[in-house]
Amino acid sequence: MTSPTKTLLLASLMIGSSLSAPAFAQEAASPAASHAISQAAARTPAASDRALSASARADDLVAAMTLQEKLAIIHGYFPPMAKPNPPIAMIPSAGHIPGVPRLGIPTLRESDASLGVANQIEQRKGDTATALPASILTAATFNPRLAYEGGAMIGAEARAKTFNILLAGGVNLTRDPWNGRNFEYLGEDPLLAGVMAGEHIRGVQSNHIVSTIKHLALNSQETGRHVLDARIDKAALRESDLLAFQIANEIGDPGSVMCAYNKVNGDYACENDWLLNTVLKQDWAYKGWVMSDWGAVHSTEKAAITGLDQQSGQELDMAIYFGQPFADAVKAGRIPMARLDDMVRRILYGVISTGLMDNPVPDTAQVIDYAAHADVAQRAAEEGIVLLKNHGDLLPFAKTAKKIVLIGAHADVGVLSGGGSSQVRSVGGAPVEIPLTKGQAASFARITWHASSPLKAIQAMAPQAQVTYIDGSDPKAAAAAAKGADMAIVFAWAWFTEAQDPESMALPDNQDALIETVARANARTLVVMETGGPVLMPWVDKVPAILQAWYPGQRGGEAIANIIFGEVAPSGRLPITFPTRAAQAPRPEPVGLGELHAAEARRDAGDTTNYGQSAGVKPFPVDYQEGAEVGYRWYAAKKQKPLFPFGYGLTYTSFRYANLSVTGGKVLRVSFDVTNSGQRAGADVPQVYVQGKSAAGALSYRLAGFDKVTLAPGETARVSVTVDPRVIARFDEAAPGWKLDAGTYPVAVGRFAGDTVLSGTAQLDAQSIKP
């Protein structure tokens, strides 16, 4: 490494410039193939004509390709397991699809994921990257600009590391608060999640590389994710999860869509005709390609005909379905040549439309300004940390404090990170890294902390104070250390990961008792939550202040310190409802735990059968009976009061709303004034909710618009929102399309779901909108 801030990756990690698939070399050697290439060569110049549309250029390339070249591009290697013969150079990473050099079609080099260029268990020795905060924190910023900046930053690093596809864009709605992958996603509301995902994707692709959007659809829990059947009414799915995907697609225009592991209403997502052909390609007119999740393919002909365009990470499937079996099916006419051409055309369209073909990534690593990129991660963390409680204005804390005690969660050395394919090995290394000894995530996840020390950041902020750390393993010792301190800060943690769900929403390792014991010893106790989603807080009434820090990324320690001491006023808002108790949620625990435990027992008893990625878990259904009433809508429908509602968050000043204006007719517009009525500068997130009607007939207030405004004391801004009618409409599957009934629509402006500061009504005309 040449410097701590500007680092050039080792050349040994890079791919050479002459990469070709074995099939290409073999075919080029045959007279028939040589003739086919010669015949096609006359068409290749048009494919490089930038004046043509991406569709026309893709058509031209398809016409110029040989059959073997087409067949080679529809399936990709998983480098850690791949054994091509003859061997080809591959970066240890998520995926590799050889290109067609003679036509300028680039080799596709794929990397995880939404939070940075992943290197989960250090397959590439010494390769670090900037770690964004968890996506759920980015959603909590309610700031699309930050989502774009984060995407642009990690896309730039991917490109500099010679990757040209980033498996980013996670937008599955949070249906269950305990889902192990909630931290990778963007909350429970389709408008917020769709806008933030779209901007993130747009940022990634601003670097002329491809971003995916994933996982289509209903990858809403990790328990049994390879075998579960997610069952839901189609109209309800359109009004919730699919609406988030649709909005994100429209904003971000991702080059590729990744289909999910699970089934949806009886068919695997990666061979689901309704999902891939009807919704995505027909109704949304999506032109890019559908790639599978790694290990999500179960057939050749069915998958191809029902809309899958590319088998990803083929070694993780039970067979290379899009390899020789696909070639045989084409030869026998069971898969039409037109379908193969469509698959290839879509891949090439994604590569061309994102600018990748005209701006190929370098073959060697480029210099990365890691210091500047860390600033991007820190800005996001500072805007996404949520102040949940601040009784007695404990925060911001005075820098003149004499004694501060930090307790727990390795706050002396770093901040926690979520696990799985999104895990970034961040610049500075991992001061704490705990291997897993069991569970579905054990092969590719570790419990990892980023090297951003809250202890050091707080010491720097309050240089006159005695700032100490105790690990919290002994509650009594922690209480003794906290007694008499100006402030005791308990760092609580709960690790979430891809591939497995926590079986309880409670904090692990007796942390509830730790918090209560410390709070009894010191009335000035702050709890900083490092979690991937909601956890139970039985001590909530016993502590004066709570900060939800999520997994705050590369500069999380500095961001937390800035919030605590008021260098930055908190402005995060919850993108997900926090329940008081697990029983309030539609499902209080993961469905399928019994099947999972039975499979684990069989393995423990010596069953060595190769069950693929399902690990022997038998199929089971998950019924999403809440339909479109996800998150805060569920709580309202059931008349349940959560611990903290969607959209909630405090700050260090106050804001006043006034002068509401609502206009209707064909377009619903809402405007109002926001004034900083406090004594210091700060940012507010006013939210507009409109009562809409679902296909099932349910009336509910839905987030219809939001803004983030930063104001000085006494300053006023006019906020204006134009409402997307789909957000408040019902979906008519028979039409198909969106239906907005003529009538009166109640409008509420508030600070969180269920809050009404200003209210009005709008008279709207009837509308029918294409799906």
N, C-alpha and C positions, 0 to 999 in steps of 0.2 A: 504494500500500500504506500503510495507516494506522499500523502498528507492526510490529516484527519478530516479535511473538508472537501478536498477535490481528489477523487480516487479513480484510478484507472484499473479496471479489472484485469486479472491475469490472463494473458493471451491463451493460456492452456484451456480456458473455459470456452473459447470461441469455436465456432464452426468454420471450416474451410470454405472457400468460395466455390469449389467444384463438387457440388452435391447432386447425385442423381440416383434414382431408384434402380434396383437391379433390373426390373422389368424394362426400364427405358434402354439400358445398355444392351440387354438381350434382344429387344425388338429392333434397335437401330442396326444390329448386325445382320438382320435378315433382309433379303432382297425385297420382300413384300412391304416390310416396314419402311425401308429406305424409299421405295416408290411412293408410299402413302405420305411420308414426310415431304418428299419432293413436290408432290401434287399440291400439298397444303401450303407450301412455302409462299406461293404467290399471294395468299390472303393475309399473311402475318403483318405486313406493314400497316394495314388498316387498324389492327388491334392496338397499335401504339399511337393512333391519331387522337390526341386529347380533345379535339373539336367534336368528336363523336360522343354520344351518351355512353354511360357505363353499360347499359343494356346492349347497345349495338356492339361495343367492343367485346363484351362477353360472348355474344353470339358469334362474332368473328373468330374468337379464339377456340370456341367449341368446334367450329367447322374445320379449324386447322389441326386439331388434335387427333392422334391415333386412338384406336380403341384401348390399347394398353395404357396410354397416358391418361385417358379418362378414368379407367378402372383404378389406377394408382392413386388418384387424388381424392377418392371418396372414402378412404380409410387411413388412419394415422397410427403411428407407433407411440407406445408409452416408454420413453427412453430407459427408465430404471429396470424394465423387464424385457425390453426388446432385444431380439437376437436375429437381426436380418442377415441373410446370406446372399451375396457377400456383404460384409459389414459396411455401414455408412456412418459418417461422423455425426454425432448428436450431442447437444448439450443435455446434461442431466436436468430434466425439467418435466413439465406436464405432458408435452406432446410434440410430435415432429411429423410433418407431411412433406416428403420430397417434392420439389418444384419441377418445372419443365424449362430448363435454361434456354433452349433454342427458341422458345416463344416468350421469354421474359417473365414466365410465371414463377414467382418466388417460392422458395422453400418456406413452409409455414412453421414457425417455431413458437410454441405456446407456453405461456407461463400463468400460474395462478398469481393473483386474484384481486379482489376489490380493494384490499388495504395496502397493497404494495407488491413489489416483485418478490414472490414467495420463494423460500428455500428452506422448507419446513424442518427437515432433519439434517440440514447441511450436506445435501448431495453435492453441492458445488463448494468445496472447501474455501473459506475465506471470503465468500461472496455475500456481502451485506447490502441492505437497501433501506430506504426511508420507510418507516412504518406510520401510516395514517392511523388515527384513532378508529375504533370500531365503527362500522357503518351506522349502527343505531345511534351513536353519538353524533355523527354527521347529520342524521335526520333530526336530532334534537336541536341543531342550530337553527332549523327552519330558514336556512339561508342558502338558496340555490347557487349563489355565486361561489360559496365555499365548496359545495359539491363539485362544481366545475373545476375549481382550482385544484382540489385534491385529485380528481381524475386526470387533469392535465399533467400534474406532477408525476404521478406514478406511471402514466403513459410515456412521459419523457424518459424516465429511468428504464422502463422496459425496452424502449427503442435503443437507448444507450448501451444496454446489455445484449443487444442484437435479437431481442424477441420482437415479434410483430403481431402476435395475438395475445391479448390479455383477457383471461377468463373472469372478467369483472361483471358488474351490473346485476348483483343480486337484488331481487325486488319481491320475493315472496312475502306476502302479508303475514304479520304475527297474529296467528289465531289462538295460540296457546302460550301463556307467559313463560312456561318452562322449556320451550323448544331450545335444544342445544345450539341451534344456529341462528337464534334471534339477533345476536350481536353482529352478524354479517349482513343483516337485512335492514330495512328502513322503516319499520314500524307497522302500525295496524291500519292506517288510512290510505285508501287508494290514490287520492289526490296528492298528498304529501309524498308518499313513497314513489309514485310515478314521476313527479316533477324532479325530486332529488336524484332518482336513478337516471332519468333522462339527461340531466345536467352532468352527472358523473360520467356517463358514457360519452357524451359530447366532448368532455374534457379529455378523456383517454384518446379518442379518435382525432382530436386536434393535432396529434403527433403523427398522423398518417399511418396509424396501425389500427388493427381491428379490435373492437371490444365485443364481447358477448353480452347478452342479457339472459338471466337465468333465475330459477330453474322452472321452465314451463311444464307443468303448473302443479300447485298444491304440494310442493315439497315442504310441508308445514310441521313435520316432526322428523326426528332422526331415528327413533326406535322403529326397527323393521322397515326402513325407508326403501329397501330394495324389493319388498314383497307386499307392502300394504296397498289396499285399494281405497283411494280417497273418493268418497261418494258424496255428491252434492248436486243440487238442482242446477241445471245448466244456466238458467237465467240469473240465478243468484251468483254463480261463478263469474258471469259476465259483469255483474254489478260490483264485484269486489276485486278478487285477485287479478282477473283478466283485465279489468279496467286499469289497474296499476301498470300492468305490462303494456297495455295499449297506449297510455299516456307517455310512458317512458320510451316506447318505440317511436312515437311521433316526435318527441323532443330530441332524442339521442340518435335515432336512425342507426342502430347497431348493425355491424356487418354480419353478425351471426346470432342466432338464438340457440340456447342450450336447453334441450328437453330434460325432464326430471327422471329420477329413478322409479318413482312410484307409479302405480296405476291410477287412472282417473276414470271413474265410472265403468270399471271393468276391463279397460285396455291400458297397457303400459303407455306412459306418456310419450315414449319415443316410437311408438307404433299406434298412435291414437289419431285416427282419420279425422274425427271432429275437431280435435284440438289443433292439429298441424295443418291439415288441408282446408277445412272449412273456416275455422276462426282465423288462423294466422295468415295463410296464403291467399285465401279467397276474400274473406271479409275485410281484413286489414291490408290486403294487397302487398304483403311483405315480399320483397324481392331478394333478400339475402338468403343465407343457408341455415338449415337446422343441423346442428351437431349434437351428438349424444353426450350425456354425462358419461364419465369414465366408469364403465361397467354397467351401462343402462340398456344395452342392446340384447334382444332375445330372439331375433329371427333375421332372415335375409329378405325374403320376398314380401312378407307382410310389412316389415319396417320400411322398405323402399317404397312400396305402393302407397302406404299411409302417410308418407311425408318426411321421413328421415333422409337427410342428404349426405351425412358423413358419420361414419363410426369413429369415435374418438377413443384413444387409449386402448386399442383393440386387445392388447394382452390381458386386460382386466375382465374381458368378457369370457364366457364359456367357449366361444369359438370366434374366429375372425370372419364374421358373417358377411362382411362386405369385401372379402378377399376372393378366394377361388370359388366359394359357393355363389357369389354374386356373378362372377364371370360365367359360370356354368348356366345360371338362370337366364342371363342375357342371351347366351348362345342358343338355349333351348326355346327362347321366346317367352319365357314366363315373366320376365321383366322386360318391358318394351325398351328399345333403344332410345325412344323419345324421352322416357323417364330418366335414363342415365344421362342423357344430354341436359335435361332440366337440372339434375343434381349438380353437374359440373358447372353449368351456366350460373347457378345461384352462388356457388363458391367463388367463382371468378367475379361475379357482380360485387360481392362483398369486398373482395380484395381490391377491385378497381374503384368502387364508389368511395371508399375510405381514403383513397390516395396512396395506398400501400404500393401498388404496382408502379406508379410513376415516381414514388419516393422510397425506394427500397431501403431497408434498414442496413446499417453498415455491417461489414463482415467481421470487424474487430471492435472491441469495446471502446466507448467514448468516455471522456471526462465528465463526471457528474458533480455538480456543486451541492454536496450534501448539506452544507450549512444553510443555504437558501431553502432547500427542500424541507429541512426540519422546521423552518419558520412557518411553512405552509401547514404542516401537521400541528404545530402549536396553536396557530390561529384557530384552526378548527376545534381543537380541544377546548380552548378558552370560551368559544361560543356555544359548545355543546354540553359542557358541564352544567348540571341543573341544581339550583339551590332549592331543596325541597322543604326545608324548615329553617327558620332563623328567629327563634323566640328570644325576645329581649335584645334583639339586634346584636347578637354575639359576634356576627361578622358584619363588615370587615374587621379584622383583628388589628389591634394597634402594634406597630413595629417597635414600640417602646417596651414590650413585654420583657420580663426578666427570666421567666422559666417556661418552656414549652416541652411537653412530652409527647412523642409519637409512639404509637403502639400497634404492632401487628402488620401482617401482609408484606413483609420484607420492604417496608417503606424506607429503610435505611439505604437500600441499593437500587430500587426500581419500582416500576408499575406493571401490573398484570396485563397479559395479552390473551386473547381467545385462541382456541386451538383448531387445527385441521388444515385444509388446503389453503386457507387464507393466511396462515401463520407466516409472518415476515421475520426473517433473521435480521434484526435492525442494526444500524450503525452503532457501534459502541459495544456490541455483543450482548450476551444474555447472562446477567449476574446470577440468576437462579434458573435452573432448568431441571425439571423433575420428570424422568421417564415414566411412562405408564406400564404397569405390569399385567393389566388385563383390560378387556373392553374392546369395542369395535374400533376405537381410535388409536389403539396402542401402536399400530404399525407406522403411523405417519404423524402423530401428534405428541407433543410434550407440554407439560405445564411450564410456561415460560414467562419471564419478566423482562421488560425492556430496561435498558440501563439509563433510566431517568430518575434520579433519587429525590423523592420528596424531602427527605432529611436535609440534603445539601441545598436544595432550592429554598427551603424555609430558613436554614442557617444564613444563606446569602441575603434573604429578605429582612431578617432581624438579627443583624450582626452583634448587637449588644446582649442578646438573650442567650441563656444556656438552653440549647436545644439537644435533647437526648432521645434515644430510641430503645425500646424494649420489645421483645418479640411477641409478647402476649400469650405465650404458651401456658403461663401460670396466671390466672386472673387475679389472684391475691397479690402477687408481686407487681402486676400491672397497676392495680389500684393503689398500692403503696407508692409507686413511682409517680402516679398521677396526683396524689394528694398534695395540695399546696401549690400546684403549678398554676400559672396564669391561664393556661389552656391545655387540655388533654385532647389529643386527636387520635381516635381509633380508626385505623384503616381496615375496613372489612372487605372480604373478598369471596367470590364464588366463581369458579372456573367453568366456563361453558365451552363446548367443542363440537365441531362437526362429527357425525357418525354415532353420537350417543347423547341421550337426554339425561339431565339430572332427574333422579327419581323422587326428589323432594325439593320444594321451593325454599326450604330453610337454609340458612347459612351453615356451611360445614364446620367441623372442628370446634364445636362448643363456643362459637363466636358470640351467640346471643348472650350467654352467661358472661362472657368477657365484657361486652358492652355494658350490660346492666351493672356489673361490679364496678367498672371504672366510673360510670355515671353517678353511682352512689358516693364514690370517693371524691368526685370533682363535679360541681354543678356547671362548670364551663367546659362541657365535653362536646366536641364535634365528631360526628361519624362521617367518614369519607368512604363511599361505597364504590368498590371496583368490581363490578359485576357485568355480565352480558345481557342482563334483563332484570325484571322485577324479582325480588326475594321477599320473604316474609319478614316483618319488622315488629316483633312483639314488644320491643323496647321503645317504640316510636314516641310514646308520651313521656319517656324518662330522660330524653336527651334534648337539649335546646336547639341543636343545629344538625342538619344532614345535607351533605353534598353528594349527588349522584354523579360520580366521575366516569362510569362505564369502564371501558378499556381505553385509556386516553392517549395511547400511542407513544411515538418516539420522544416527545417532549412533555409527557404527561405530568411529571413531577413539577416542572416549571409552571405549567398551566394551573395546576392545583394551588401552588403557592401564590401565584398572581391573583387568583380568585380569593383566597383566604385573607390576604392583606389588602385587597381593594385596588391593586394595580389595574385590574380588569373587573368590571362589574359583571356578575353572572347574567346571562341572557338565554340560556338553554331552556327548552320546553319539552316536556315528555312526549315522545312520539308513540308511546305505548301506555296503556292503563296499568297502574300498579294495584293489584287486588289487596284487600285486607287479609283475606284467607284464601287458600287454594280452592275451596269449594265454590267460590264466586265465579270462577272461570267456567267456560263451557265444558271443559274436561279438566278435572283436578290433578290428573297425572297422565303420563304417556299411555295411550291406548296400545295394547300389545305387549305390555310388560310380562304377562304370563307366558306368551310365546317365546319372548326373549330369554327368560329365565329357564324355560324348558330346554331351549337349544344349548344354553350354557351348561346345563346339567348333563346333557348328552355328551358334550365335548369333554367335560370333566370326567365322565365315566369311560372315556377312551374312544369315542366315535371319531374316526379320522376321515370320514367321507368328505370329499371335496364338494362343498355346497356353493362354491363361488362366493360372491360378495354377500349373499344372504346369510352366510354363516349358519345355515341350518334353521333359521327362523321360518316357521310355517306361515303362509299367507293369512292375512286377517283384514277385515274392513275397518275403516275409520269413517264414521258418519258425521259430516259437518252440518248438523241440523240447524245451526245458527244462520246458515246460508250467507246472505249479504250483510247480516247484522253483526259485523266483526268489531271486536274491541269495545270502544265506548258506546257503540250502538247497542251491543249486547247488554251492557250494564244498564243503559237507559230502559231497554225493553223489559228487563227483569226487575226494574226499580231497585237496583242494588247500588249502594254508595261505595265506591272504591276507596282505597287508602289515599291514592293520589290520582287524579283524573288525567286523561289524555290532554295534552296542550298546557299542562300546569307547570309553573316555575316562578320563582321569586327573583327579585333583584334588589339593588341597594338604593333605589329611588322609587318614585311613584308616577303613574301615568293616568291621565284623564281623557275619556272619550266624549265627543260631543258632535252636534250638527250632522246627524245621520241623514243621508239622502238615498232613497231606493227608487229605481226606475225599472219598469217591467216591459211588457209587450213581447217582442221577439227575443230581446236580449236582456238579461238581468244584470244590472249594475248597482253596486253598493259603494258609497263613499262616506267618509266621516273624518273628523279631526282627531289627532292624537297629540296631546300636550304633555310634556315632561313637567309635572307639578311638584317635583321634589327638589332637593338641594344639590344634586350632583348629576353628571352626565350618565346616560345609560341607554340600553337598547330594549325595545319592547316588541312583542310579537302579537299584534291584534289579530283575532281570528273571526271569520265570518261563517256562520252556520245557517243553512237553509233546510227547512223541513221538506223532504222528498218522500216519494212513495215507491216501494219496491214492487217487483213482479209478484211477490207473494202477498202484497197488500199491506205490508207493514209501513207505518209512518214513522220516520225518524229524522232527527236533525243530523245533517251531514256536513263535514267540513267542506265549504264551497270556495274558500279563498283565505289567504293569509299574507302577511307582509312582515318584514323586519325593518324597523326604523330606529336609528340612533339619533338621540336628541340631547342638546344641552339643556340645563335648567331653564324653564320658562319657554322653551322653543316648541312650536307647533308644526306638524306636518299633516297634509291632507293625504289620506290613504284611499285608493280607489281599487276596486276589485270587479272584474268582469267574470261572471260565473260560467263555467263550462256546463252546458245543460245536461250532459251525461252524468255529472256528479249527482244530480238530484232527480234524474229520470228513472223510469223502470225499463227493463229490457223485455221485449216481446220476442221470444224465441221462434214463434210461429211466423213472424213477418219476413225475415228477422230484422230487428232494429230497435232503436231507442224510441220510447214514447214519453213525451212530456204532455201531461194533460193540461188543458186550459183551466185556470182557476187562481185562487189566492194562495200564495206561498209565504208562510211566516219566515222572517229573517231575524237572526240574533247576532249581535256583535259582542264578543266577550273575550275573556283571558284564557279560557279553557273550555272543554266540552261540558255543557250543562250550565255554563255561566252566561248570564245575560246582563250586559251593561246598557246596551242600546237595543231597541227592538223596533221592527216595522213589518210591513207586508209588501208583497209585489203581486200585481196582476199579470200573469203570464199567458201568452198565446199558446195554443196547442202546437206541438212540433213532432215530426217524425224524422229521425236521424238514422242514416245508414250505419250498419254495425261496425 
